[in-house]
Amino acid sequence: MKPADASGRGKRVLVGLSGGVDSSVAALLLLEQGRDVAGVMMSVYDGPPGASNGNACYDCAEERDIESAASLARHLSIPFRVLDCTQHYKREVLDYFRASYLAGKTPNPCIRCNRRLKFEFLPALAESKGLHHGFFATGHYARVEFSEEYGRFILRRALDETRDQSYFLYRLEQAQLERTIFPLGAMRKTEVRALARERGLSMHDRADSQDFYSGNYTELLKVAARPGKIVDGKGKILGKHAGFWNFTPGQRRGLGIAAAEPLYVLRVNAARNEVVVGDRDAGLSRNCLLEDIHIGLPRLLYDRPLEARMRSSQKPFSVQVAPGREQNTLVAEFAVAQHGVAPGQSMVLYLGDIVVGGGIIR
């Protein structure tokens, strides 16, 4: 084994900063290893002031985050640049988010942002602006290393399973993994905060970002409220809603329906502006079709049980996959029926702690 960051000690490492404790400690650790470190940050927010609560990735409090990152750079005496990525972010992330939700799907904007912006567009833009670098690092909790056995770079779960973010990174290409460093992959969050406090970093106790966007999705989607019906599986009207995009399969809370037994969203029908609900058993699935697949290790894909996640915080469950009838699709069969299989979400496949690949649920 040779870790992706074992060579090139004299090469500059560009660190994607967010103003939070994780990316700040990543920069600190690399500097203490003797690396030539520079910081860079994406500016992506172009929405109205006060539209979110200041604790998300796409957020009206971006200026606060920029100042936090700039303060860290001054503290560590490293170069720092803020690069305007608003238009690229709009095309690649916001437009995708809106189109997916308005088609009745549940998108993963963070996965798309990592693949298209954070690990591709941002490093290339930084290079074009004179921030030359050999490696790119972030504060993600994941691991990347070169495998002699497979002859390629592989993505692994973080050692701290409670913080693992490999789910959001499964679409990274070999060329990206080869020059990526995750300094926090073998650390626990408590260790990261303790180190930040010990080294005098002002953001050591700052709250983590909780979501892609913390405001009202209706505002982000730029649509007016659209009253519709909540129905059961037979079409009986049980309640009303203000827009189908506020619901996703598996959702239980916020339905606004009084019922003897808990009800869950089974599916949304964008064409009819309808939300279909039922009991938990009605929402169970034994399989699903994955499209737009990205497989990092094809030789590990078939003829063996794998583990899967449909959400980053979900406990992994056992699956077996086979080629779909259409090109670039997979059929995933679940060992145990799963609840809340939502079209548009990514399903990520693992063998042990190795990310094999994944795809988008159709």
Secondary structure, 3 states (H helix, E strand, C coil): CEECCCCCCCCEEEEECCCCHHHHHHHHHHHHCCCEEEEEEEECCCCCCCCCCCCECCCCCHHHHHHHHHHHHHHHCCCEEEEECHHHHHHHHHHHHHHHHHCCCCCCHHHHHHHHHHHHHHHHHHHHCCCCCCEEECCCCEEEEEECCCCEEEEEECCCCCCCCHHHHCCCCHHHHHCEECCCCCCCHHHHHHHHHHCCCCCCCCCCCCECCCCCHHHHHCCCCCCEEEECCCCCEEEEECCHHHCCCCCCCCCCCCCCCCCEEEEEECCCCEEEEECHHHHEEEEEEEEEEEECCHHHCCCCCEEEECCCCCCCEEEEEEECCCCCEEEEEEEEEEECCCCCCEEEEEECCEEEEEEEEC
